[in-house]
Each structure stands twice: as structure tokens, then as C-alpha cells.
Amino acid sequence: MAKVIAIVNQKGGVGKTTTTINLGACFARKGERVLLIDMDGQGNMSRGLGCKVKRSQYTIRHALVDILNGTDVDPMKGIVPAKFDPLYIMPANKQLSAFGSSLKSEPEAPYLLRAYVERLQWSFDHILIDCSPSLGVLTQNALVASHSVMIPVDPEFFGVEGVEQITSTMNDVQRKMNPELYLEGIVIVKRNNVSIAKRTNAENLRLRYGDKVYKTELPSSVKASEAHAHGMSLIKYMSWNHLARAYDALANEVLANEQQ
């Protein structure tokens, strides 16, 4: 049965997509069957794995529309293999954002992605959901559909403050719609040993959230965006890179926690 993890942060530029791609790639290279679902209308995750989504292509938006309309859904329809990595993608494009905006008056809106994911639970070991940089209806769908939430955090002032807003939203969803939802972990990104402020903020995060903050921290690397421009994970593009090695360590930590 698939473990479903939503990668969430309402702040852009904190590495949600990079983390989704590379954590998924690490899981896949350890023998896991991995699906990545793109729930961001920008479609960066899809493109970052070499999936150029055509306007006529069946995407996650189409699957959600079918579920909303009560149409029979083939859950594997639209899922494509990554171009270079041994994992699978349910892609998205700009049409997803417009669809999300249209859902505000739909009472069943928060549950659409869960209905889709439930159809896939025996086909994969891990399903990772890349969320949009907001806490709107699309991210709410991801929270309702997931077992847990991973939060990448750049330990600058506003980034650390934003964690409280995410956990508050997560707790609200847990109370009202998904009682089994829990915090998978907080991963510190853009590690910077030079900045005293970042070091202090990272320490404060560890004091506040304890072992929910991963021991593995992710440094910056220009090679990550370079890899995605080539349509592949950093793990595939340059496995010896310091950030690639950090992602492998994070994957090991996540998998070890699941065994406990």
C-alpha cells in the first residue's frame, strides 16, 4: 500500500519541487515504486523530469474533473514514465490553476485528489505530491489525500514563521477532513553555515519541533536547476554532487523512520 506524502510550503523558492523530484528519485533507486503527482499549475515538476505537457494531454486536472463529474476513472490514464529516472509522473499544466479557482463553491472539492489516490494505493510504494506555493484548495486536496506532510524550510526569518501557518492548516485539515494526517518532518534547505541568522533559526526550529526536524540538511547547489533543465533528477545527472548525496541521506532517514 502506498505511503502518500505531500510536500508543502506556501512560500515559493524553498525547493518543494526539487525535493519532490530528488527524494522520489532516491526512493526509486532503492527499489521503490514511485509516483510523483504535480499539483502545481506551473507544472515545474513535470518539466523538471522531461515531461513536456501538451494542452490536449490527460493530466491530473482531467482526472479530478472526471471524479467531480462521477465519471469512471482509469487511475493509470495520464501517468507517464520520467524521461531518464525510474519513476512515474502524473503531470499538470496551467489549466490546473484555473480548475482550482473554480472549485471554491464545490462541497466535495477537498476530497477529489483523495478519491483519485485511493485508486492507486496498490500500484505504488510511495506517492509524493508537489504542491503549489499557497495553502489554497489544491494544497488542501493534497493534505486530505496524504498520510503525512513534509515541509522544506529555508531558515530565514519569514521562512521559519511560515512553518506555524502550515502546521496550523495541517491541524485544521486533520480535525475536519483527514484525522490520520501527521507531520512527516521538516527539512532545512539552503543550508548556510556562514549566516549566523540562518544557523540560529535552524537551531530554534530544532528546539521547537524536536525530532520532527530531519538530521539531514540540504545545501544549495546550482546543479539542481541544471539537472532539471535537462529533464532529470540531480541524482541521475550528478550523483556525486553534495546536494545529491544529501538527498540520498534524507531518503534513508525517511525510510528508516517508516520502519519504526
C-alpha positions as CSV (number, residue, x, y, z in Angstrom):
1,M,0.0,0.0,0.0
2,A,1.4,3.4,-1.0
3,K,2.6,5.9,1.5
4,V,1.4,9.3,0.4
5,I,3.4,12.4,1.3
6,A,2.5,16.0,0.5
7,I,5.5,18.4,0.0
8,V,4.1,21.7,1.3
9,N,5.2,25.3,1.8
10,Q,3.2,28.3,0.9
11,K,6.4,30.2,0.2
12,G,8.0,29.9,-3.2
13,G,11.6,29.2,-3.9
14,V,12.2,26.8,-0.9
15,G,12.8,23.7,-3.0
16,K,9.5,21.9,-2.9
17,T,9.7,20.7,-6.5
18,T,13.4,19.9,-6.2
19,T,12.8,17.9,-3.1
20,T,9.8,16.1,-4.6
21,I,11.9,15.1,-7.7
22,N,15.1,14.1,-5.9
23,L,13.5,12.4,-2.9
24,G,11.3,10.4,-5.4
25,A,14.4,9.6,-7.5
26,C,16.2,8.3,-4.4
27,F,13.3,6.2,-3.4
28,A,13.1,4.7,-6.9
29,R,16.8,3.9,-7.0
30,K,16.3,2.0,-3.7
31,G,13.8,-0.3,-5.4
32,E,10.6,1.6,-4.5
33,R,7.7,2.0,-7.0
34,V,7.3,5.8,-7.0
35,L,4.7,8.1,-8.4
36,L,5.0,11.9,-8.3
37,I,1.8,13.9,-8.7
38,D,2.1,17.5,-9.9
39,M,-0.4,19.7,-8.0
40,D,1.1,23.0,-9.1
41,G,-0.4,24.7,-12.1
42,Q,3.1,25.9,-13.1
43,G,3.9,22.3,-14.0
44,N,7.6,22.7,-13.0
45,M,7.9,19.2,-11.6
46,S,6.6,17.7,-14.8
47,R,9.0,19.7,-16.9
48,G,11.8,19.1,-14.5
49,L,11.6,15.4,-15.3
50,G,11.4,15.8,-19.0
51,C,7.6,15.7,-19.3
52,K,6.5,18.5,-21.8
53,V,2.7,18.6,-21.2
54,K,0.7,19.2,-24.3
55,R,-2.6,21.1,-24.0
56,S,-4.6,18.0,-25.2
57,Q,-2.7,15.7,-22.8
58,Y,-4.6,13.9,-20.0
59,T,-3.4,15.5,-16.7
60,I,-4.2,15.5,-13.0
61,R,-6.8,18.2,-13.8
62,H,-8.7,15.8,-16.1
63,A,-8.6,13.0,-13.5
64,L,-10.1,15.4,-10.9
65,V,-12.7,16.7,-13.3
66,D,-13.8,13.1,-14.1
67,I,-14.1,12.3,-10.4
68,L,-16.1,15.5,-9.8
69,N,-18.4,14.6,-12.6
70,G,-18.8,11.0,-11.4
71,T,-17.1,9.6,-14.5
72,D,-15.3,6.2,-14.2
73,V,-11.6,6.9,-13.9
74,D,-8.8,4.7,-15.1
75,P,-6.2,5.8,-12.4
76,M,-3.3,4.9,-14.6
77,K,-4.5,7.1,-17.5
78,G,-2.2,10.0,-18.0
79,I,0.6,8.7,-15.8
80,V,3.9,8.7,-17.8
81,P,7.4,7.5,-17.0
82,A,10.0,10.1,-16.3
83,K,12.3,10.6,-19.3
84,F,15.5,9.5,-17.5
85,D,14.6,8.4,-13.9
86,P,12.9,5.1,-12.9
87,L,9.8,6.7,-11.6
88,Y,6.4,7.9,-12.8
89,I,4.6,11.3,-13.1
90,M,1.0,12.4,-13.1
91,P,1.6,15.8,-14.8
92,A,0.0,19.2,-14.6
93,N,-0.1,22.4,-16.6
94,K,-1.6,25.9,-16.3
95,Q,-5.2,24.6,-16.7
96,L,-4.9,23.1,-13.2
97,S,-4.8,26.6,-11.6
98,A,-8.0,27.7,-13.3
99,F,-9.7,24.5,-12.3
100,G,-8.6,25.0,-8.7
101,S,-10.2,28.5,-8.7
102,S,-13.5,27.1,-10.0
103,L,-13.7,24.6,-7.1
104,K,-14.4,27.1,-4.3
105,S,-18.1,26.6,-4.3
106,E,-18.0,22.8,-4.6
107,P,-18.6,21.0,-1.3
108,E,-16.7,17.9,-2.4
109,A,-13.7,19.9,-3.6
110,P,-11.3,19.0,-0.9
111,Y,-11.8,15.2,-1.4
112,L,-11.2,14.9,-5.2
113,L,-7.5,14.1,-5.0
114,R,-8.1,11.5,-2.2
115,A,-10.6,9.7,-4.4
116,Y,-8.0,9.6,-7.1
117,V,-5.1,8.5,-4.9
118,E,-7.2,5.7,-3.3
119,R,-7.4,4.1,-6.7
120,L,-3.6,3.9,-6.9
121,Q,-2.8,2.7,-3.4
122,W,-1.7,-0.8,-4.5
123,S,0.2,0.3,-7.6
124,F,3.0,2.2,-5.9
125,D,5.1,2.2,-2.7
126,H,5.4,5.9,-2.4
127,I,3.3,8.8,-3.9
128,L,4.8,12.2,-3.5
129,I,2.6,15.3,-4.2
130,D,4.3,18.5,-5.2
131,C,2.1,21.4,-4.0
132,S,1.6,24.9,-5.3
133,P,3.1,27.8,-3.3
134,S,-0.1,28.5,-1.5
135,L,-2.5,27.0,1.1
136,G,-5.5,27.1,-1.2
137,V,-7.9,24.4,-2.4
138,L,-5.3,22.5,-4.4
139,T,-2.9,22.2,-1.5
140,Q,-5.9,21.4,0.7
141,N,-6.7,18.5,-1.7
142,A,-3.1,17.3,-1.2
143,L,-3.4,17.4,2.6
144,V,-6.7,15.5,2.6
145,A,-5.2,12.8,0.2
146,S,-2.0,12.3,2.1
147,H,-0.8,10.3,5.1
148,S,1.8,12.9,6.0
149,V,3.3,16.3,5.3
150,M,6.9,17.2,4.6
151,I,7.9,20.9,4.9
152,P,11.0,22.2,3.2
153,V,12.1,25.3,5.1
154,D,14.7,27.9,4.3
155,P,15.7,29.0,7.8
156,E,15.4,32.7,7.2
157,F,13.0,34.8,9.4
158,F,9.9,34.6,7.2
159,G,10.5,31.0,6.2
160,V,10.6,29.9,9.9
161,E,7.5,31.9,10.7
162,G,5.6,30.3,7.8
163,V,6.0,26.8,9.4
164,E,3.5,27.8,12.0
165,Q,0.9,28.7,9.4
166,I,1.5,25.4,7.5
167,T,1.2,23.3,10.7
168,S,-1.9,25.3,11.7
169,T,-3.5,24.5,8.3
170,M,-2.4,20.9,8.6
171,N,-4.0,20.6,12.1
172,D,-7.2,22.1,10.7
173,V,-7.4,19.6,7.9
174,Q,-6.6,16.8,10.4
175,R,-9.5,17.9,12.7
176,K,-12.1,18.3,9.9
177,M,-11.2,16.1,7.0
178,N,-8.3,13.7,7.5
179,P,-7.8,12.6,11.1
180,E,-4.8,10.4,10.2
181,L,-2.7,13.2,8.7
182,Y,0.5,13.9,10.6
183,L,3.8,15.8,10.2
184,E,6.3,13.6,8.4
185,G,9.1,16.1,9.0
186,I,10.7,19.4,8.4
187,V,13.7,19.6,6.2
188,I,16.1,22.5,6.4
189,V,17.1,23.6,2.9
190,K,19.6,26.1,1.5
191,R,21.9,25.3,4.5
192,N,24.3,28.1,5.0
193,N,27.0,27.7,7.7
194,V,28.1,31.3,7.1
195,S,24.9,33.1,8.1
196,I,24.6,33.4,11.8
197,A,20.9,34.2,11.5
198,K,20.2,31.1,9.5
199,R,22.1,28.9,11.9
200,T,20.2,30.4,14.8
201,N,16.8,30.0,13.1
202,A,17.7,26.4,12.2
203,E,18.6,25.7,15.9
204,N,15.3,27.3,17.0
205,L,13.4,25.1,14.6
206,R,15.1,22.0,16.2
207,L,14.3,23.3,19.7
208,R,10.6,23.8,18.8
209,Y,9.9,20.7,16.7
210,G,12.4,18.3,18.1
211,D,12.9,15.1,16.1
212,K,10.4,16.2,13.6
213,V,13.3,18.2,12.0
214,Y,15.4,15.9,9.9
215,K,19.0,15.5,10.9
216,T,19.9,15.8,7.2
217,E,20.1,19.4,6.0
218,L,20.1,20.2,2.3
219,P,22.8,22.7,1.0
220,S,22.3,24.8,-2.1
221,S,23.6,23.7,-5.5
222,V,23.2,25.3,-8.9
223,K,23.5,21.8,-10.3
224,A,19.9,21.0,-9.2
225,S,18.3,23.5,-11.6
226,E,20.8,22.5,-14.3
227,A,19.7,18.9,-13.9
228,H,16.0,19.8,-14.2
229,A,16.8,21.9,-17.3
230,H,18.0,18.6,-18.8
231,G,14.8,16.8,-17.7
232,M,16.3,14.7,-15.0
233,S,16.9,14.5,-11.2
234,L,20.1,15.6,-9.7
235,I,20.6,12.0,-8.6
236,K,20.7,10.9,-12.2
237,Y,22.6,14.0,-13.5
238,M,25.4,14.2,-10.9
239,S,25.0,11.6,-8.2
240,W,28.3,12.6,-6.5
241,N,27.2,16.3,-6.1
242,H,27.0,17.3,-2.4
243,L,23.2,18.1,-2.7
244,A,22.6,14.8,-4.4
245,R,24.3,13.0,-1.6
246,A,22.3,14.9,0.9
247,Y,19.0,13.9,-0.8
248,D,20.1,10.3,-0.6
249,A,20.8,10.7,3.1
250,L,17.3,12.3,3.5
251,A,15.7,9.4,1.7
252,N,17.5,6.9,4.0
253,E,16.3,8.9,7.0
254,V,12.7,9.0,5.8
255,L,12.7,5.2,5.1
256,A,14.3,4.5,8.5
257,N,11.5,6.5,10.2
258,E,8.9,4.4,8.4
259,Q,10.3,1.2,9.8
260,Q,9.9,2.4,13.4
